[in-house]
Amino acid sequence: MTKNQMVCKPIKFRIIELLMDDGELWNYEIIDTVTKENNQTSTFQRNDLNFDCIEVAASGFIEAIDSAVDEDGSKLGKDRLLTKYKITDLGKAEYKWLAANAKGAKKET
């Protein structure tokens, strides 16, 4: 698969791709990457992306494998829940389908 083919595609597609490429990521790492790619700077947008991660997990495409509390507020906000995710087999299958069928996605060369 070609990396970054879901940049500028729906955010939930990009979340799946990031975990497909990197294996395991904390929610704040996903949020940092996607906000930079999409020039999103507000706290609201960061929180919205956190909920996108939760929704993708609820769909079964990714799963939580660890959690912690952001005690000093340096990652997501003081006392916010940090969650580490990995992609599931269902998520891998969905990503392969999306990569082949998403309109405008870069095709594997």
C-alpha positions, 0 to 999 in steps of 0.5 A: 500500500502507498502511504498517505493516500488518504490525506484530504479524504474523510478523517475516519479513513485517515485514522484507519490509514495511520494505524495501518501504517504505524501499527499502534498510536496514542489518540494524541499522536493521531490528533497531532498528525491529522490536525497538522495535515488539515490546518486544524488549530482549535481545541474544538477540532482536536476534541472532535478528532478524539471523538472520531477515534472513539467512533472508529473504535466503536465500529470495530476497525481499531481497538484500544490497547492501553490507556492513561491520564494526561496528568500534566496536560501536555498531550490532550489536556489536563486529566484527559483520557489518553488511549492507545489504539491498534488496527483490527483485522476488520480495519485492515480489510476495510482499509484495503477496500478503501484504498482500492475504491475511494474516489481519488485515492492514489493507487498502489504502484 
